[in-house]
Amino acid sequence: MGNGMADYAKDAVHNTYGVKTLKDFDEYCYYVAGLVGVGLTRLFAESGLESSELVKDTELSIHMGLFLQKTNIIRDYLEDLLDGRKFWPQVIWSNYVKDFSDLKEPGYKTQALDCLSSIILNTLHHAPECLTYMNKLQNKSIFSFCAIPQVMAIATLALMFRNYDTLQKVVKIRRGESVKVTC
């Protein structure tokens, strides 16, 4: 993980232009969160609370992390833009606008909502694997540990879907809503 993040920190093209392709998007999210999923899965198995079989399918663990990280990247559009970061893949947003910052401009609302739908769809492609992973869990505490952030991410994606506010401010589910979702 450290080596992967160091590669991004030293990558002048990434630091200037941001994430370009879907492959780059998945790779960045893999280093940031996919490897966390792999590590946690190993801990679950080593603890004896989950089957060692769970470790054999690392792709499922990786999807868990990618789903969460991509949701955060979508939600953090404005904050990242203001800090000069572009984590939304150019291959997606360039289908709708010429400049990444145009997504927040009122004159591009239709394009922005279509772009938002596209990146959310890309993120939702990980959901079936997340459900498969959670279906394999046997320990209730570990299931809750994994399921709560996944459910929160789904609720966040639902709130952001076709919601122009996502590109104008931070959109989060309210604390009371999160309690309902996780209980």
NORBEL-V460017 format. One line per field, one symbol per residue. ss: DSSP state (a for helix, b for strand, c for the rest). A space follows every 10 residues. Layout:
BEGIN
ss=???
END
This chain:
BEGIN
ss=caaaaaaaaa caaaaaaccc caaaaaaaaa aaaaaaaaaa aaaaaacccc ccaaaacaaa aaaaaaaaaa aaaaacaaaa aaccccccca aaacccccca aaaacaaaaa aaaaaaaaaa aaaaccaaaa aaaaaaccca aaaaaaaaaa aaaaaaaaaa cccaaaaccc ccccaaaaaa aac
END
